[in-house]
Amino acid sequence: GILQPDMWGVTPSDRWDWAALREMISTHGVRNSLLVAPMPTASTSRRVLSGEFVVVNKHLLHALTEMGLWSPALKNHIIYENGSVLNISEVPDDLKAIYKYAFAIPLVFPFIFQISDLFK
């Protein structure tokens, strides 16, 4: 595999045994690299060098447009609510149930699903 220093275009010093390190990584992996995979969050994915931009859920936009609910005012209300539709009275409850954001789902659910899978 390629390690970070390999991408720098320099010849590594003989101070460390890079071959042994590569062998250990190929055998055992890197600490936490196989356990966690942090993905960009909505807030980090919107921040780019040119500033911030709004990321639109195209499925929610389509559903709201089909129902005749989409408007600039509703868009601003969703932005004000940080992307959540849960506190917006104009959005029907069935759409609120479908388009929950991550923090609206109780943290206990993954454990319930995991336990139920164990007993199948």
SEFILUM-372892 format. One record per atom (N, C-alpha, C): residue number from 0; chain; atom name; x, y, z. Coordinates in Angstrom, 3 decimals. Layout:
N
NUM;A;CA;X;Y;Z $
...
end
This chain:
120
0;A;N;0.815;-1.193;0.000 $
0;A;CA;0.000;0.000;0.000 $
0;A;C;0.854;1.250;0.000 $
1;A;N;0.190;2.350;-0.111 $
1;A;CA;0.873;3.645;-0.134 $
1;A;C;0.709;4.302;1.232 $
2;A;N;1.814;4.688;1.820 $
2;A;CA;1.788;5.429;3.076 $
2;A;C;1.876;6.923;2.778 $
3;A;N;1.553;7.732;3.755 $
3;A;CA;1.560;9.184;3.573 $
3;A;C;2.898;9.702;3.035 $
4;A;N;4.046;9.283;3.576 $
4;A;CA;5.321;9.801;3.049 $
4;A;C;5.563;9.444;1.580 $
5;A;N;4.935;8.365;1.091 $
5;A;CA;5.105;7.990;-0.313 $
5;A;C;4.535;9.048;-1.255 $
6;A;N;3.609;9.836;-0.776 $
6;A;CA;2.952;10.843;-1.617 $
6;A;C;3.686;12.177;-1.612 $
7;A;N;4.752;12.279;-0.855 $
7;A;CA;5.457;13.552;-0.731 $
7;A;C;6.529;13.747;-1.787 $
8;A;N;6.871;12.707;-2.531 $
8;A;CA;7.898;12.832;-3.559 $
8;A;C;9.302;12.983;-3.004 $
9;A;N;9.552;12.418;-1.816 $
9;A;CA;10.889;12.472;-1.215 $
9;A;C;11.368;11.047;-0.948 $
10;A;N;12.656;10.891;-0.807 $
10;A;CA;13.222;9.592;-0.449 $
10;A;C;13.278;9.515;1.069 $
11;A;N;12.619;8.501;1.660 $
11;A;CA;12.623;8.419;3.128 $
11;A;C;14.023;8.145;3.670 $
12;A;N;14.283;8.650;4.853 $
12;A;CA;15.593;8.427;5.476 $
12;A;C;15.681;6.977;5.955 $
13;A;N;16.860;6.590;6.341 $
13;A;CA;17.065;5.241;6.875 $
13;A;C;16.831;5.197;8.382 $
14;A;N;16.302;6.261;8.929 $
14;A;CA;16.094;6.338;10.373 $
14;A;C;15.103;5.280;10.847 $
15;A;N;14.066;4.987;10.042 $
15;A;CA;13.059;3.994;10.408 $
15;A;C;13.067;2.856;9.396 $
16;A;N;12.590;1.718;9.838 $
16;A;CA;12.517;0.542;8.974 $
16;A;C;11.152;0.547;8.277 $
17;A;N;11.072;1.203;7.120 $
17;A;CA;9.805;1.357;6.405 $
17;A;C;9.269;0.025;5.903 $
18;A;N;10.152;-0.882;5.513 $
18;A;CA;9.711;-2.196;5.024 $
18;A;C;9.015;-2.976;6.135 $
19;A;N;9.575;-2.921;7.344 $
19;A;CA;8.952;-3.616;8.479 $
19;A;C;7.606;-2.981;8.821 $
20;A;N;7.540;-1.661;8.757 $
20;A;CA;6.280;-0.971;9.025 $
20;A;C;5.211;-1.374;8.019 $
21;A;N;5.574;-1.405;6.750 $
21;A;CA;4.620;-1.821;5.710 $
21;A;C;4.121;-3.247;5.963 $
22;A;N;5.020;-4.128;6.365 $
22;A;CA;4.648;-5.520;6.640 $
22;A;C;3.684;-5.596;7.821 $
23;A;N;3.976;-4.834;8.883 $
23;A;CA;3.088;-4.823;10.051 $
23;A;C;1.714;-4.277;9.687 $
24;A;N;1.681;-3.219;8.884 $
24;A;CA;0.403;-2.636;8.475 $
24;A;C;-0.381;-3.617;7.617 $
25;A;N;0.293;-4.317;6.710 $
25;A;CA;-0.427;-5.262;5.853 $
25;A;C;-0.946;-6.450;6.654 $
26;A;N;-0.273;-6.783;7.756 $
26;A;CA;-0.705;-7.903;8.592 $
26;A;C;-1.772;-7.489;9.596 $
27;A;N;-1.563;-6.374;10.277 $
27;A;CA;-2.416;-5.994;11.401 $
27;A;C;-3.312;-4.784;11.137 $
28;A;N;-3.062;-4.047;10.079 $
28;A;CA;-3.826;-2.827;9.836 $
28;A;C;-3.280;-1.668;10.636 $
29;A;N;-3.986;-0.562;10.600 $
29;A;CA;-3.594;0.641;11.323 $
29;A;C;-4.630;0.880;12.410 $
30;A;N;-4.197;1.335;13.559 $
30;A;CA;-5.091;1.528;14.695 $
30;A;C;-6.350;2.287;14.288 $
31;A;N;-7.498;1.701;14.559 $
31;A;CA;-8.829;2.262;14.316 $
31;A;C;-9.196;2.406;12.844 $
32;A;N;-8.283;2.170;11.934 $
32;A;CA;-8.638;2.360;10.527 $
32;A;C;-9.659;1.337;10.071 $
33;A;N;-9.703;0.189;10.727 $
33;A;CA;-10.643;-0.849;10.335 $
33;A;C;-11.925;-0.785;11.153 $
34;A;N;-11.970;0.080;12.150 $
34;A;CA;-13.126;0.148;13.036 $
34;A;C;-13.999;1.369;12.800 $
35;A;N;-13.412;2.455;12.373 $
35;A;CA;-14.171;3.689;12.199 $
35;A;C;-14.008;4.212;10.784 $
36;A;N;-15.042;4.842;10.308 $
36;A;CA;-14.989;5.468;8.987 $
36;A;C;-15.747;6.780;9.063 $
37;A;N;-15.133;7.815;9.653 $
37;A;CA;-15.848;9.081;9.771 $
37;A;C;-16.146;9.666;8.394 $
38;A;N;-17.397;9.924;8.155 $
38;A;CA;-17.832;10.499;6.889 $
38;A;C;-18.035;12.000;7.077 $
39;A;N;-18.008;12.738;6.008 $
39;A;CA;-18.287;14.171;6.133 $
39;A;C;-19.697;14.387;6.652 $
40;A;N;-19.840;15.299;7.573 $
40;A;CA;-21.170;15.637;8.066 $
40;A;C;-21.751;16.721;7.173 $
41;A;N;-23.005;17.012;7.382 $
41;A;CA;-23.637;18.049;6.571 $
41;A;C;-22.898;19.372;6.719 $
42;A;N;-22.454;19.668;7.946 $
42;A;CA;-21.794;20.959;8.146 $
42;A;C;-20.401;20.992;7.525 $
43;A;N;-19.653;19.888;7.583 $
43;A;CA;-18.315;19.919;6.999 $
43;A;C;-18.356;19.795;5.496 $
44;A;N;-19.331;19.078;4.965 $
44;A;CA;-19.376;18.910;3.517 $
44;A;C;-19.793;20.189;2.811 $
45;A;N;-20.416;21.114;3.525 $
45;A;CA;-20.842;22.367;2.907 $
45;A;C;-19.751;23.425;2.922 $
46;A;N;-18.724;23.227;3.715 $
46;A;CA;-17.669;24.234;3.816 $
46;A;C;-16.570;23.906;2.817 $
47;A;N;-16.399;24.782;1.870 $
47;A;CA;-15.370;24.607;0.851 $
47;A;C;-14.557;25.891;0.772 $
48;A;N;-13.522;25.886;-0.041 $
48;A;CA;-12.655;27.064;-0.119 $
48;A;C;-13.399;28.315;-0.561 $
49;A;N;-14.422;28.146;-1.393 $
49;A;CA;-15.140;29.313;-1.899 $
49;A;C;-16.252;29.772;-0.959 $
50;A;N;-16.411;29.118;0.181 $
50;A;CA;-17.453;29.514;1.122 $
50;A;C;-18.374;28.349;1.431 $
51;A;N;-19.611;28.664;1.778 $
51;A;CA;-20.583;27.633;2.108 $
51;A;C;-21.674;27.612;1.059 $
52;A;N;-22.268;26.437;0.869 $
52;A;CA;-23.396;26.325;-0.042 $
52;A;C;-24.403;25.348;0.538 $
53;A;N;-25.627;25.429;0.090 $
53;A;CA;-26.707;24.595;0.595 $
53;A;C;-26.724;23.279;-0.169 $
54;A;N;-26.788;22.179;0.579 $
54;A;CA;-26.914;20.855;-0.014 $
54;A;C;-28.388;20.476;0.059 $
55;A;N;-28.991;20.203;-1.088 $
55;A;CA;-30.424;19.927;-1.148 $
55;A;C;-30.656;18.427;-1.243 $
56;A;N;-31.590;17.926;-0.437 $
56;A;CA;-32.022;16.539;-0.566 $
56;A;C;-33.002;16.502;-1.730 $
57;A;N;-32.554;15.961;-2.861 $
57;A;CA;-33.367;16.020;-4.077 $
57;A;C;-34.673;15.252;-3.933 $
58;A;N;-34.695;14.215;-3.121 $
58;A;CA;-35.921;13.436;-2.940 $
58;A;C;-36.949;14.224;-2.128 $
59;A;N;-36.486;14.892;-1.081 $
59;A;CA;-37.383;15.740;-0.295 $
59;A;C;-37.888;16.893;-1.144 $
60;A;N;-37.007;17.505;-1.906 $
60;A;CA;-37.401;18.606;-2.786 $
60;A;C;-38.469;18.148;-3.774 $
61;A;N;-38.273;16.967;-4.362 $
61;A;CA;-39.249;16.431;-5.324 $
61;A;C;-40.598;16.184;-4.643 $
62;A;N;-40.576;15.574;-3.456 $
62;A;CA;-41.827;15.285;-2.743 $
62;A;C;-42.566;16.570;-2.389 $
63;A;N;-41.847;17.558;-1.895 $
63;A;CA;-42.488;18.829;-1.531 $
63;A;C;-43.015;19.553;-2.762 $
64;A;N;-42.298;19.472;-3.871 $
64;A;CA;-42.748;20.104;-5.115 $
64;A;C;-44.002;19.424;-5.638 $
65;A;N;-44.016;18.084;-5.616 $
65;A;CA;-45.188;17.327;-6.079 $
65;A;C;-46.428;17.657;-5.253 $
66;A;N;-46.254;17.929;-3.969 $
66;A;CA;-47.378;18.258;-3.089 $
66;A;C;-47.753;19.733;-3.178 $
67;A;N;-46.984;20.502;-3.933 $
67;A;CA;-47.260;21.926;-4.060 $
67;A;C;-46.864;22.726;-2.832 $
68;A;N;-45.959;22.180;-2.030 $
68;A;CA;-45.564;22.845;-0.785 $
68;A;C;-44.269;23.643;-0.906 $
69;A;N;-43.465;23.351;-1.928 $
69;A;CA;-42.160;23.997;-2.038 $
69;A;C;-42.307;25.471;-2.356 $
70;A;N;-41.599;26.297;-1.613 $
70;A;CA;-41.610;27.744;-1.832 $
70;A;C;-40.316;28.312;-1.266 $
71;A;N;-39.971;29.520;-1.660 $
71;A;CA;-38.785;30.151;-1.068 $
71;A;C;-38.898;30.277;0.457 $
72;A;N;-40.109;30.524;0.946 $
72;A;CA;-40.298;30.638;2.396 $
72;A;C;-40.023;29.308;3.093 $
73;A;N;-40.508;28.203;2.486 $
73;A;CA;-40.265;26.884;3.071 $
73;A;C;-38.772;26.554;3.016 $
74;A;N;-38.120;26.897;1.914 $
74;A;CA;-36.675;26.673;1.795 $
74;A;C;-35.941;27.394;2.922 $
75;A;N;-36.283;28.646;3.159 $
75;A;CA;-35.631;29.419;4.216 $
75;A;C;-35.918;28.835;5.594 $
76;A;N;-37.139;28.309;5.771 $
76;A;CA;-37.496;27.699;7.053 $
76;A;C;-36.665;26.430;7.287 $
77;A;N;-36.471;25.629;6.248 $
77;A;CA;-35.646;24.419;6.368 $
77;A;C;-34.196;24.795;6.677 $
78;A;N;-33.683;25.823;6.036 $
78;A;CA;-32.320;26.292;6.321 $
78;A;C;-32.229;26.778;7.764 $
79;A;N;-33.252;27.513;8.214 $
79;A;CA;-33.286;28.005;9.592 $
79;A;C;-33.263;26.840;10.582 $
80;A;N;-33.916;25.737;10.219 $
80;A;CA;-33.975;24.547;11.081 $
80;A;C;-32.770;23.623;10.871 $
81;A;N;-31.731;24.119;10.218 $
81;A;CA;-30.504;23.350;9.952 $
81;A;C;-30.765;22.069;9.173 $
82;A;N;-31.697;22.130;8.228 $
82;A;CA;-31.967;20.994;7.361 $
82;A;C;-33.043;20.056;7.849 $
83;A;N;-33.557;20.281;9.032 $
83;A;CA;-34.594;19.408;9.580 $
83;A;C;-35.978;19.920;9.203 $
84;A;N;-36.884;18.981;8.906 $
84;A;CA;-38.274;19.358;8.619 $
84;A;C;-39.187;19.028;9.795 $
85;A;N;-38.634;18.495;10.883 $
85;A;CA;-39.451;18.008;11.993 $
85;A;C;-40.255;19.095;12.691 $
86;A;N;-39.765;20.314;12.728 $
86;A;CA;-40.465;21.392;13.430 $
86;A;C;-41.205;22.335;12.492 $
87;A;N;-41.432;21.890;11.263 $
87;A;CA;-42.096;22.744;10.276 $
87;A;C;-43.522;22.246;10.089 $
88;A;N;-44.477;23.055;10.492 $
88;A;CA;-45.879;22.616;10.478 $
88;A;C;-46.419;22.383;9.072 $
89;A;N;-45.870;23.057;8.061 $
89;A;CA;-46.359;22.887;6.690 $
89;A;C;-46.018;21.513;6.105 $
90;A;N;-45.027;20.842;6.663 $
90;A;CA;-44.597;19.538;6.145 $
90;A;C;-45.446;18.449;6.797 $
91;A;N;-46.094;17.595;5.982 $
91;A;CA;-46.938;16.529;6.533 $
91;A;C;-46.132;15.534;7.376 $
92;A;N;-46.808;14.909;8.335 $
92;A;CA;-46.151;13.976;9.245 $
92;A;C;-45.523;12.784;8.527 $
93;A;N;-46.148;12.313;7.437 $
93;A;CA;-45.564;11.165;6.734 $
93;A;C;-44.208;11.523;6.122 $
94;A;N;-44.064;12.759;5.637 $
94;A;CA;-42.754;13.190;5.124 $
94;A;C;-41.755;13.393;6.265 $
95;A;N;-42.241;13.889;7.394 $
95;A;CA;-41.352;14.063;8.547 $
95;A;C;-40.780;12.720;8.995 $
96;A;N;-41.596;11.667;8.922 $
96;A;CA;-41.133;10.334;9.326 $
96;A;C;-40.080;9.798;8.363 $
97;A;N;-40.215;10.124;7.093 $
97;A;CA;-39.270;9.631;6.081 $
97;A;C;-37.965;10.416;6.113 $
98;A;N;-38.046;11.737;6.267 $
98;A;CA;-36.867;12.601;6.133 $
98;A;C;-36.357;13.092;7.480 $
99;A;N;-36.166;12.163;8.411 $
99;A;CA;-35.534;12.513;9.677 $
99;A;C;-34.037;12.674;9.439 $
100;A;N;-33.424;13.537;10.190 $
100;A;CA;-31.976;13.666;10.096 $
100;A;C;-31.349;12.858;11.232 $
101;A;N;-30.076;12.630;11.174 $
101;A;CA;-29.406;11.675;12.064 $
101;A;C;-29.660;11.946;13.541 $
102;A;N;-29.679;13.209;13.956 $
102;A;CA;-29.826;13.508;15.368 $
102;A;C;-31.259;13.355;15.859 $
103;A;N;-32.213;13.138;14.961 $
103;A;CA;-33.602;12.936;15.359 $
103;A;C;-33.896;11.467;15.654 $
104;A;N;-32.964;10.582;15.326 $
104;A;CA;-33.148;9.153;15.567 $
104;A;C;-32.438;8.807;16.869 $
105;A;N;-33.165;8.256;17.850 $
105;A;CA;-32.534;7.932;19.134 $
105;A;C;-31.350;6.979;18.957 $
106;A;N;-30.315;7.180;19.766 $
106;A;CA;-29.093;6.395;19.648 $
106;A;C;-29.287;4.927;19.998 $
107;A;N;-30.383;4.563;20.630 $
107;A;CA;-30.615;3.181;21.036 $
107;A;C;-30.965;2.283;19.849 $
108;A;N;-31.457;2.832;18.738 $
108;A;CA;-31.910;2.013;17.613 $
108;A;C;-30.846;1.085;17.036 $
109;A;N;-29.606;1.514;16.823 $
109;A;CA;-28.626;0.561;16.268 $
109;A;C;-28.433;-0.665;17.153 $
110;A;N;-28.530;-0.469;18.481 $
110;A;CA;-28.331;-1.586;19.392 $
110;A;C;-29.525;-2.530;19.364 $
111;A;N;-30.722;-1.977;19.232 $
111;A;CA;-31.916;-2.812;19.114 $
111;A;C;-31.824;-3.656;17.853 $
112;A;N;-31.433;-3.045;16.742 $
112;A;CA;-31.313;-3.788;15.489 $
112;A;C;-30.225;-4.855;15.588 $
113;A;N;-29.118;-4.533;16.242 $
113;A;CA;-28.033;-5.498;16.371 $
113;A;C;-28.479;-6.686;17.210 $
114;A;N;-29.168;-6.426;18.311 $
114;A;CA;-29.637;-7.502;19.178 $
114;A;C;-30.657;-8.363;18.451 $
115;A;N;-31.563;-7.737;17.700 $
115;A;CA;-32.569;-8.519;16.978 $
115;A;C;-31.917;-9.402;15.922 $
116;A;N;-30.815;-8.941;15.323 $
116;A;CA;-30.101;-9.768;14.347 $
116;A;C;-29.438;-10.975;15.007 $
117;A;N;-29.024;-10.823;16.254 $
117;A;CA;-28.364;-11.930;16.943 $
117;A;C;-29.309;-13.102;17.184 $
118;A;N;-30.604;-12.803;17.332 $
118;A;CA;-31.571;-13.844;17.669 $
118;A;C;-32.340;-14.367;16.470 $
119;A;N;-31.897;-14.055;15.272 $
119;A;CA;-32.576;-14.557;14.069 $
119;A;C;-32.163;-15.972;13.782 $
end
